[in-house]
């Protein structure tokens, strides 16, 4: 485990935490001039570490290979005031880095590789005080000196929620215990818990006598806070109960704190083994830094189990180091063994959740199978009813068929003497006479007879004579004769053209010769 602490004097201190049983020691490993001004913030995750300074730069480090990776120029104007890494579930190295600047901008960087700036989000009017990324990596919360809380959609790159705070907030952090459904907000002398969905109001309030400067989540829904009066407290955040208070943790204010080792102190009373089986002693190591230059390592689980009275350390302080600098920020980078242990615990938790989900799904399938069998029985009963009804219908079918045949016989057309198409159905006498006149037939005593060919020829001659008279009168009056419906008019002649002749003479074709008209291209 490596502790990184920044100070007003532009230096970055590195300390190695060595654990030996119940004891732990702090040993300085390096001191590096990180920036040209104050080191405002520091973040560490996996093998990467980053610091933000008043010189508008982000300094990058490779802790695994002990390398200085150089600087990143912040897209925002002013100092880099906050940093936060995002590590996906089950991964060792982070994939993204989020940075906040003094002008209120929030920048998303691709961690590792080229460290490219992916998005720059604008919304705050003053410097960003703190950043917290949701465990899913889809959203993030920020608080600013403008007394606003904002929620950001990191996929679409926009602000989705804004809330005006009653007091200026120092920090904000998602609760990792319940999948990020709650978050803690530090403002003034109180820490309040809120639901991400909203509408629930304040879930719990952790009140302090003096201003609170820092906080960090632990396992079992517990929260560690450091105050301006130099006190260090451990809380049950769900119940809102103070579990431990070390009133004089530092002579000056507790400026920042970080969790060094947290292997499940919530399991103190749970036990788990049989008789004679060695039980694992849970541990909660917390590092605190003060503006007086001191850096301390605490075993809060040991102090809570011993029932330390208020104001006494009770042997909870395991180690102390003096930097002779005014410390401003601190972060803890997990070593590979610690990270592997945490990943194993996270994997076990996911497997347990998967087994529970599979059991619930199996129960649901069994219930659905019972419903399906019941539905099949109902369907079979309905099918049996349908078959019975079909049998009854078959028994009544002969009578219905006989009735239908009688109706069809009544609707059959009347037979004719001559060959031809008979009328569709018998009609009334007047209607039948009109239809027969139009169809060129006559009806005698209900029998239809077609007119003979001479009669048809006589009527056609009469019609042709009428047309000829109309044409002559039109020619005498110098008018153009308009063909009647059914006649084919020949243009320019005033008489109908013979049927079967083309409309234009130039379109006539002789056998074996091409068309005489204009050819299309």
KOLSEGU-944830 format. One record per residue (C-alpha): x, y, z. Coordinates in steps of 0.5 Angstrom, whole numbers, padded with zeros to 4 digits, always signed. Layout:
# residues N
XYZ...
# end
This chain:
# residues 521
+0000+0000+0000+0003+0007-0002+0000+0014+0001+0001+0020-0003+0001+0027+0000+0001+0034-0003+0002+0040+0001+0002+0048+0000+0010+0048-0001+0009+0044-0008+0012+0037-0006+0009+0030-0007+0011+0026-0001+0010+0018-0002+0010+0013+0004+0010+0006+0004+0005+0002+0009+0008-0004+0012+0004-0009+0016+0006-0014+0021+0001-0017+0024-0003-0012+0029+0002-0007+0027+0003-0002+0022+0009+0003+0020+0010+0009+0015+0016+0009+0012+0018+0015+0007+0020+0013+0000+0020+0019-0004+0019+0027-0004+0018+0030-0011+0017+0037-0013+0010+0036-0017+0008+0043-0019+0011+0050-0019+0005+0052-0014+0001+0049-0009-0001+0042-0010-0009+0042-0010-0011+0035-0010-0008+0028-0011-0012+0021-0014-0009+0014-0014-0012+0008-0017-0008+0001-0019-0001+0003-0022-0003+0011-0024-0003+0017-0020-0005+0024-0021-0004+0031-0018-0007+0037-0020-0004+0044-0018-0005+0051-0018+0000+0052-0024-0006+0049-0029-0003+0042-0030-0004+0035-0028+0002+0031-0026+0002+0024-0028+0006+0018-0025+0007+0010-0026+0007+0007-0019+0008+0000-0021+0015+0002-0025+0017+0008-0021+0016+0013-0027+0014+0020-0028+0010+0020-0034+0010+0028-0035+0004+0033-0035-0003+0034-0038-0005+0041-0040-0012+0042-0037-0017+0045-0042-0020+0049-0037-0017+0056-0034-0014+0056-0027-0012+0051-0022-0014+0044-0022-0018+0043-0016-0020+0036-0016-0019+0029-0019-0022+0022-0019-0021+0016-0022-0026+0011-0025-0024+0003-0024-0029-0002-0027-0032-0007-0023-0026-0013-0023-0021-0009-0026-0014-0007-0023-0012-0001-0027-0017+0005-0028-0020+0007-0035-0022+0014-0034-0019+0020-0030-0024+0026-0029-0021+0033-0027-0025+0039-0024-0022+0046-0025-0022+0053-0022-0027+0056-0028-0032+0050-0026-0030+0046-0032-0030+0038-0032-0026+0034-0036-0026+0027-0038-0019+0024-0040-0018+0017-0042-0013+0014-0037-0007+0010-0040-0004+0010-0047-0004+0017-0050-0008+0020-0044-0013+0024-0049-0018+0029-0047-0025+0026-0049-0030+0031-0046-0030+0038-0043-0037+0039-0039-0039+0046-0037-0044+0048-0032-0041+0051-0025-0039+0058-0025-0034+0057-0019-0028+0052-0018-0030+0044-0017-0029+0042-0010-0030+0035-0011-0032+0029-0016-0035+0022-0015-0036+0017-0020-0042+0012-0020-0040+0005-0019-0043+0004-0026-0038+0009-0029-0045+0012-0033-0046+0018-0028-0042+0023-0024-0043+0028-0018-0040+0035-0017-0040+0040-0012-0037+0047-0013-0036+0054-0009-0042+0056-0013-0046+0052-0008-0049+0048-0013-0049+0040-0014-0049+0037-0021-0050+0030-0024-0047+0029-0030-0049+0024-0036-0042+0022-0038-0044+0018-0044-0048+0024-0047-0044+0029-0044-0049+0034-0041-0051+0036-0034-0058+0032-0032-0059+0035-0025-0058+0041-0021-0059+0043-0014-0058+0049-0010-0055+0047-0003-0056+0051+0003-0049+0051+0005-0042+0051+0001-0040+0043+0000-0033+0041+0001-0034+0034-0002-0039+0029-0005-0038+0021-0005-0043+0015-0008-0044+0009-0003-0041+0003-0006-0044-0002-0001-0051-0001-0005-0049+0000-0012-0049+0007-0012-0056+0008-0010-0054+0013-0005-0049+0019-0004-0046+0023+0002-0046+0030+0002-0041+0034+0006-0043+0041+0007-0041+0045+0014-0042+0041+0020-0046+0036+0018-0046+0030+0013-0053+0028+0010-0055+0022+0006-0059+0022+0000-0062+0018-0005-0060+0018-0013-0067+0017-0015-0069+0023-0011-0076+0025-0008-0074+0021-0002-0071+0027+0002-0065+0027+0007-0064+0019+0009-0060+0021+0015-0056+0027+0018-0049+0026+0021-0048+0032+0026-0042+0035+0028-0040+0040+0033-0035+0044+0028-0034+0044+0021-0033+0037+0017-0027+0038+0012-0026+0030+0010-0030+0024+0009-0029+0017+0006-0034+0011+0006-0032+0004+0009-0035-0003+0008-0042-0004+0012-0045+0003+0010-0040+0006+0015-0037+0013+0014-0031+0016+0017-0030+0024+0018-0025+0029+0020-0027+0035+0023-0024+0042+0024-0023+0041+0031-0018+0035+0030-0023+0030+0031-0024+0023+0028-0031+0020+0028-0034+0013+0025-0041+0013+0024-0046+0008+0022-0049+0012+0016-0055+0007+0015-0058+0008+0022-0054+0015+0023-0051+0013+0030-0044+0015+0032-0040+0009+0033-0033+0012+0035-0030+0019+0036-0023+0021+0037-0023+0028+0039-0016+0030+0039-0013+0026+0033-0009+0032+0031-0007+0038+0035-0010+0042+0029-0015+0041+0024-0016+0034+0020-0015+0036+0013-0016+0030+0009-0016+0022+0010-0016+0016+0006-0017+0009+0007-0011+0004+0008-0014-0003+0009-0021-0005+0010-0023-0012+0010-0029-0012+0013-0030-0009+0020-0037-0010+0019-0036-0018+0021-0034-0017+0028-0040-0020+0031-0041-0025+0026-0036-0030+0027-0037-0036+0022-0033-0041+0024-0034-0048+0029-0030-0049+0035-0023-0049+0035-0023-0045+0028-0018-0039+0028-0023-0033+0026-0020-0028+0021-0019-0021+0025-0023-0015+0021-0019-0009+0020-0020-0002+0019-0014+0002+0017-0015+0010+0016-0009+0015+0015-0010+0022+0017-0007+0028+0015-0007+0035+0018-0004+0042+0017+0001+0042+0022+0005+0037+0018+0003+0030+0021+0001+0024+0018-0002+0019+0022-0004+0011+0021-0010+0009+0025-0014+0002+0027-0021+0004+0028-0024-0003+0028-0019-0004+0034-0021+0002+0038-0028+0001+0037-0028-0006+0039-0024-0004+0046-0029+0001+0047-0025+0007+0047-0028+0013+0051-0029+0020+0047-0022+0024+0047-0017+0018+0048-0014+0014+0043-0013+0008+0046-0007+0005+0042-0011+0006+0036-0006+0010+0033-0001+0005+0030+0004+0010+0027+0006+0017+0026+0010+0021+0021+0012+0029+0021+0013+0032+0014+0015+0039+0016+0010+0042+0011+0002+0044+0011-0001+0038+0008-0007+0039+0003-0009+0033+0000-0008+0025+0001-0010+0019-0003-0008+0011-0002-0006+0007-0008-0007-0001-0007-0002-0005-0008-0003-0011-0012-0004-0016-0007-0009-0012-0003-0013-0011-0010-0013-0018-0011-0016-0019-0005-0021-0014-0006-0022-0017-0013-0023-0024-0010-0028-0021-0005-0032-0017-0010-0032-0023-0015-0035-0028-0009-0040-0022-0008-0042-0022-0015-0042-0030-0015-0047-0030-0009-0052-0025-0013-0052-0029-0019-0053-0035-0015-0059-0032-0012-0062-0029-0018-0061-0036-0021-0065-0039-0015-0070-0034-0016-0071-0035-0024-0072-0042-0022-0077-0041-0018-0081-0036-0023-0080-0042-0028-0083-0047-0023-0089-0042-0022-0090-0041-0029-0090-0048-0031-0095-0049-0026-0099-0044-0029-0098-0047-0036-0100-0054-0034-0107-0051-0031-0108-0047-0038-0107-0053-0042-0112-0057-0038-0117-0051-0039-0115-0051-0046-0116-0058-0047-0123-0058-0043-0125-0052-0048-0123-0057-0054-0127-0062-0051-0133-0057-0051-0132-0055-0058-0132-0062-0061-0138-0064-0057-0141-0058-0061-0138-0060-0067-0142-0067-0067-0148-0064-0065-0147-0059-0071-0146-0065-0076-0153-0068-0073-0157-0062-0075-0153-0062-0082-0158-0066-0086-0164-0062-0085-0160-0055-0086-0157-0058-0093-0164-0060-0095-0167-0053-0094-0161-0050-0097-0162-0054-0103-0169-0052-0104-0167-0045-0103-0162-0046-0109-0167-0049-0113-0172-0043-0113-0166-0038-0115-0165-0042-0121-0166-0038-0128-0171-0040-0133-0170-0044-0138-0170-0041-0146-0172-0044-0152-0166-0041-0156-0158-0041-0155-0156-0036-0151-0154-0033-0145-0160-0033-0140-0162-0027-0135-0159-0027-0128-0165-0028-0125-0173-0028-0126-0175-0020-0125-0182-0017-0125-0186-0016-0131-0184-0009-0132-0177-0010-0131-0176-0016-0135-0179-0012-0141-0174-0006-0140-0168-0011-0139-0171-0015-0145-0171-0009-0150-0164-0007-0148-0161-0014-0149-0165-0014-0156-0170-0020-0154-0177-0021-0153-0181-0025-0147-0187-0029-0149-0191-0032-0143-0185-0032-0139-0181-0035-0144-0175-0031-0147-0173-0031-0154-0168-0027-0158-0169-0023-0164-0167-0026-0171-0162-0023-0175-0166-0020-0180-0169-0016-0175-0162-0014-0172-0160-0012-0179-0166-0007-0180-0165-0004-0174-0158-0002-0176-0160+0000-0182-0165+0005-0179-0159+0007-0174-0154+0008-0180-0159+0013-0184-0160+0017-0178-0153+0018-0177-0152+0020-0185-0158+0025-0184-0154+0028-0178-0148+0028-0182-0151+0032-0188-0154+0037-0184-0148+0038-0181-0144+0039-0188-0149+0044-0190-0149+0048-0184-0141+0048-0185-0140+0045-0178-0136+0039-0176-0140+0033-0175-0139+0030-0168-0139+0023-0167-0144+0020-0162-0142+0015-0157-0140+0008-0160-0138+0011-0167-0131+0012-0169-0130+0019-0172-0125+0020-0178-0121+0027-0177-0122+0032-0182-0128+0029-0186-0134+0030-0182-0136+0023-0182-0134+0017-0178-0128+0013-0180-0129+0005-0182-0128+0001-0176-0121-0003-0176-0117+0003-0179-0111+0007-0176-0113+0014-0173-0107+0017-0178-0105+0015-0185-0098+0016-0184-0098+0010-0178-0100+0005-0183-0095+0000-0184-0094-0004-0191-0092-0012-0190-0085-0013-0190-0083-0005-0190-0081-0001-0184-0085+0004-0180-0085+0011-0185-0086+0016-0179-0081+0019-0174-0076+0014-0171-0075+0015-0163-0068+0015-0161
# end
